[in-house]
């Protein structure tokens, strides 16, 4: 029986690792901490806490914690729907945009043993017949150096092919001792590096992690705490070039701030695009409702607004205050946003969007229980408030509660069926109900193996 970890130590581990550390992991973590204390020649949990606070280099601890608290599980052509979207839409769009320079940069952070990065290379070869005339920079990174060495060897067992048929394996691999080895034509195009997304500096031109066309970062955010999610999302956004695209696993990111990225719904997946400079993006944001325009409020002046200024605008009508609260929330100024929230709720507590706004702020601040309470209030006041269903789905994916994910998908699909497939949804910036319906159906199909 291991000794329970103190709340202070759990919080410090959470801080240095970026991991969520749910209660079900506490016993496993406690056993690891005891071994780590021995390996460092320390005596107590307090000693280890002081070590975490004072040490200048905790990269080894972060790597070991990541190994302990994540599965490192991947396989070739994982999630066929997303792979088809990459093949049919994402890669052809990149090829069209880069046809003059003929330079494509793709990055898979948290690539584990490399199956995803090689899957992308195979797809790229399929849609770009003249690939030898292009400069292709495709990189996979992971915090675990053992994973990276395995990726470089590109030798895989049968379990890595469980999402593929025999034709795929025979076309791109040959049998060797210990498994199946990827053909050199594909393997030689990839590069790999050990990289810590939490502490590493991004963009990172020395590693060519900048001006990237496409980032595939799946099944990472599901393990991270809110602060780390926002931090990593900001870093990945900064690495994308104008018009670049980020794809995550289903439901991992859309309830969080996406650092200037905009969202588009495809039947197979959501994707996040960095708007092109000088162009109006056609992508739609689903993480918040459009509110009335700020009217007389001047956005350039709002940047200078502080809590001391707020009494001057408290006499504004509720729609303008709600828009201002959204503005502050989007800027990460949660104290200001909550101040306006309190002003509005003192006047009218029956506004569904107001409780939805508070759920978004609560998620940003890491308070999942309050966010769920806010979302339940939102849906009580307006049972057809689709963004609230999407956030509930995201939260329950994070919590590994597949049955609740299916429940909220079913409820959202029922509402959409009542609307009719061709109805335009203003709350989703004029996407049709059929767009969202197909996405939710594919999401349900993909979540049969949600992490318990």
N, C-alpha and C positions, 0 to 999 in steps of 0.2 A: 504494500500500500504506500503510495507516494504522498508526500506532504503537500497540502493545498498551497497554491501560489497566492501571494499577497496581491491585493488589487493594485498596489503601486507597481509591483513587478510586471503584472500583466499589462498595465497601461504603458510601461516603458518598452516592453517587447512589442506591443502594438505600434508604438511611436517609431521605433527604429526599423521595424520590418515593413510597415505599411499594411500588415495583415489585419483581417477582421477579428480573428480569434474568438469564435463562438464558444459558448459554454461546453458544448460536446467535445471540444478539443482540449479542454483544460487538463484532464488527467494525462493525456498523451504528452502535452506540453510540459507538465510537471515532471514526468519521468525523464524527458529530454534535459530539462534544466538541471536535475540532479547529476546527470552524467556530465553536462557541460561544466558544472561547478567543480567536479573532480578533475576534469581534463585541464582546467585553468589553475588547479591547485588552490582553489578557494575553499571556504568552509561553510558558508551559509547563503541563503537567498539574499540577504542584505548585502553580502559581499558582491554577489553577482549583479545586484541592482546598481551598486556603486560603480562596478566595472562598466556597465552599459552607459551610465551617465558620464563617466570620465574618459572613456577610451576614445582615441582619435580615429581608430580604424576598426569598424565593426562589420566589415565586408564578409568575413568568414561566418559570423553569427547570422547575418541576414541570409546568406546562402543556405546555411543549415536549417534555418527556420522556414525558408521557402520550400526546401525539400520535405520538411516534416509536415507542413500544413497544406500542401497542394499535391495533386496526383501526378503531374508531369505526363499526363495521358494524352496521346494523340495517335493519329493513323492517317494513311494516305486517303486523299479525297474526302476528308471528313466533312459532313454536312453537304450532301449532294446538291441541295437547293442553292446554298451559297456558292458552291463551286460552279454550278451552271450559270449563276448570275455573274460571277467573275469572268467566266469564259465568254458569255454572250454579250455582256454590257460593259463591265468595268475595263477589261483589257482592250477591247476594240476602241473604246473612247480614248484611252491613253495613247494608243497607237496613232489615232487620228490627230490628237493634239500635238504629239511629238514627231510628226512625220518629217518636219524640216530638220530638227537637230538630231533626230534618230538616237535619242538617249532616254532610257527608261530606268528609273530607280524604284525598287520595291523592297520593303522591309517587313519581316515578321518578328516582332519582339516576343519574348517568351516562347521561342520556337521549339523548346524541349530538344528532342533528338532529330529534328529536321524534316519530318514527314511533310509538314505543311509547306515549307519553303520549296521543297522539291516538287510538290504537287503544283505549286504556282508556276514553276519553271516548265513543267510538262504542259500545262494549259497555255502558257505563253508561246511555246513552240508550236502548238496546234493552231493558234490563231495568227501567228506571224511567220509565214513560210520563209521569208527572207531574213531570218533572225541573224544570220551571220553578217549582214550589212548594218546591224545596229550595235550600239554600245549598251550592253545590259548589265546593270549592277543590282543584283538580288542578294540581300544579306539576311541571315538569321542570327538572332542574338538570344542569349539566355544567361541568367545569373549563375547557372550551374556549369562549371567547366567540364564535368564528366559528360553531361548531355552534349555539349558542343563537340567534344572529341568523338562521341558516337555519331553525331551528325556528319562530321567530316569523313568518317569511314564509309557511311552510307550503306551499311549492311543491316538488313532487317529480317526479323522472324515473321512467321505467317500471321501473327496477331496484328501486325501493322498493315495488313492488306484486307482486313475484314470489311472494309467499305468498298472493295474493288473486285472485279471479276478476274478470271484467269488470264484473259486476253491482255488486260492492263499489266499484270505482273510479267507476262512473257514478252511484252513489247519493250519494257523499259528496265528489266532486271535479268541477271543471270545467276544461276545457282552456284554458290561457293560454300566452303566449310563455314558453318555457323549461320547460314541463312541465304538471303538473296541480296546481291549487290547491284546498286544502281549503275546504269551504263555511264561511261566516262563523259559522253557527249552532254548529258544533263548535269552530272555531278560537278564537272569542271567549271560550270557557269556560276555556281553558288559560292558565297564566302560566308564565314561564320566568325563570330566574336563573342567573348564573354562580356556582358554588359549589365549593370545594375540600374534598372529603370527608376528606382526610388532616389538613389544618390547620384547617379550619373548626370553629367551636364549635357543638355540638349537645347538646340541643335548642336551637333558635334561634327564639324567639317573634317577633322582629322580622321574620323572613321567613316566619312562620307554619309553621315546620318543627317542630311539636310537636303532641301529641295526634292523631296520624295514624292513620287506620283501616287503610290498606293501602299498603305500600311494595313496588314492583316494581323490584328491583335485579338485573338479569341481565347476565352476561358482564362483570362487573367483577372479582369475586374471583379469577377464573382468572388474572388478570395480577398479583395482589398477593402480596407476601411475607407470611409468617405473622403478623408483628407488625402489619402494616397490616390484615390480615383481621380479627384480634381487635379492633383499635381501631375499625374501621369498623362491625363487627357490634355492638359495645357502643354506639356512637353511634346507629345505626339503631334498636336495641332501646329506647334511651332516648327516642326520638322517637315510638314507637308508644304509643297509648293502651291502656288495659287491654282485652284482647280483640282488639287489632290484629294484623295478619298481615303477615309479610314473605315474599316469594317471590323466589328466585334462579333462575339457570339450573341445569340438572340437575347434581347432584354438586358444586356449588361450595362448600357450606358445612357439610354435615352432619358431617364429620370434625373440625370445629373447635368450640371453645367458642362457644355461641350466646347468652351473656349473659342467661340467664334465660328465653330463648325455648324453647318446647317444639315438638316435631315431630309432624306427622301425615302418614301415607302415604295419598295418593290414587293411583289408577291413572295419572293424568296427570303427577303431580309430588309432591314433598315441599313442605310449607309450614311456616312457623315462626310460632307464635302466642305473644303475650304473655299469660300467664294472667290471667284476670279476678280481681280482688281479691274475696276472700270466696267464690269458687266453685272447685270441684274441676275442674281441666282434664281433658277427655277425650282430649287429644292424647297421642301416644306419643313417647318419646325413643328414637332408634335409635343415638345416638352412643356409648352405653356400655351394658354389661350391668347389670341389677339384681343387686346382691350381697346377701348375707345382711345382716340388720339389725345395727346397731352394738351391739346388746345392752346391756351394762353401760356402754358409753362414752356420755358425755353430750355432745350436740352443742354445747350452750351453752358447755361447758368447752373443747371442741376449738378454738374460735376463739382461745383463749389459749395453746394448745399450741405450743411451740417445739421446736427440735431438742434443747434441753437436757432437755425433758420426755420425749422419745421412749423412752429406756431404761426408763422406768416402765411402758410399754405393750408392750414387745417380748416379754413373756412371754404375751401374749394368743394365743388360737388363730388359725390362719391365716385362717379366714373373717372374723373380726372385723378383723384387720389389713388384709385386702384391702378391706373396706368403708371402713376409715379412709383407706387410700391413695386410693381413689376420691373420698372426700370432699375430701381435700387437692388432688387433681388438678382437681376441679371448681371449687375456689376459686382456682385458679391458683397454689397453693403447691407448686410442682414440687419444690423441694428437699426438703421434708418428705415428699411423695409418693414420691420416689425413695429416700429413706432407708428407708421402710417396704418398698418394693419389694426393696431389697437384703436386708433382714431375711428376707422371705418366700422369696426365691430361694435363700438360703443353706440353707433348710430343705427346699424342694421346688421344683425347676426345671422340673417337668413339668406345670405348671398353665397351660392355654391362656389363661385369662382374665388371668393375670398378665402374659403377654407382650403381650396385647392392650392392657392398661392402659399398659404401657411405650410401645407404639406411639402411643397418644393423647398421652402426655406428649412424646414425640419430635416429633410433628407440631406441637404447641403451641410447641416450642422451635426449630422450623424445620429439624429434622434429618430430611429426607425419606428418605434412604438407610437410616438406623437404623430409621425407622418401617416401611419395607418389609421389612427383615430381621426385625423383631419380628412383623409380620403373617404372614410366611412360616412362622415358628416356630409361631405360633398355629394356622395351618391344618394344619401337620404334626401337631400334637398333637390337633387336633380338626377334621377336614376339613368338618364341618357347622357351623362357627362363622360364621354368616351376617354378623354385624356386621363381621368381618374382611374379607369380600368387599366389603362396601359401602365400607370405608375404602380398600381397594386400588383400587376403581373411582374414588373421588374423587381419589386421588393421581395416577392415570394420566390422568384428565381434566385435572388441573392441568398435567401434563407433555405433554399433547397426543398421547398414545400411544393412538390410537383402537383399534388391534388388541388391545392389552392390556385396554382397557375391555370390548370385546366378549368377550374370553376369560373374564374374571372374571364378567361377566354370565351367560355360558353356564354356567359352573360353578355359580353360585348358583342358576340356574334348574333345573339338573339335580337339585340337592339338594332344591329345593322340590317338584319333580315326584315324587321318591321319597317325600316326606312325605305328599303328598295336599293338595289345595287347601283343604280345610276344617279342616286341623290348625291349632290355635291356637299361636302362637309366644310363649312366656313371655318370651324374650329381647327381643322387640319389644313388650312390655307388652300382650300379648293381642290383637294384630292377627293376622289369619289369614294363612296362607301365600299364599292367592290375592291378598291386598292387595299383598304384596311382589312376587309374580310379575307382576302387571299393571304395577306401577311399573317393574320391570326391563325388561320387554318394550318399554314406551314409551320408556324411557331408551335402549335399543339403537336404536330407530327414530329418535330425535332426534339421535343422535351420528354420523350419516353424514357430517357436515361438521365433525368435531372439528378444531380448529386444529392444523395440522401443526407 
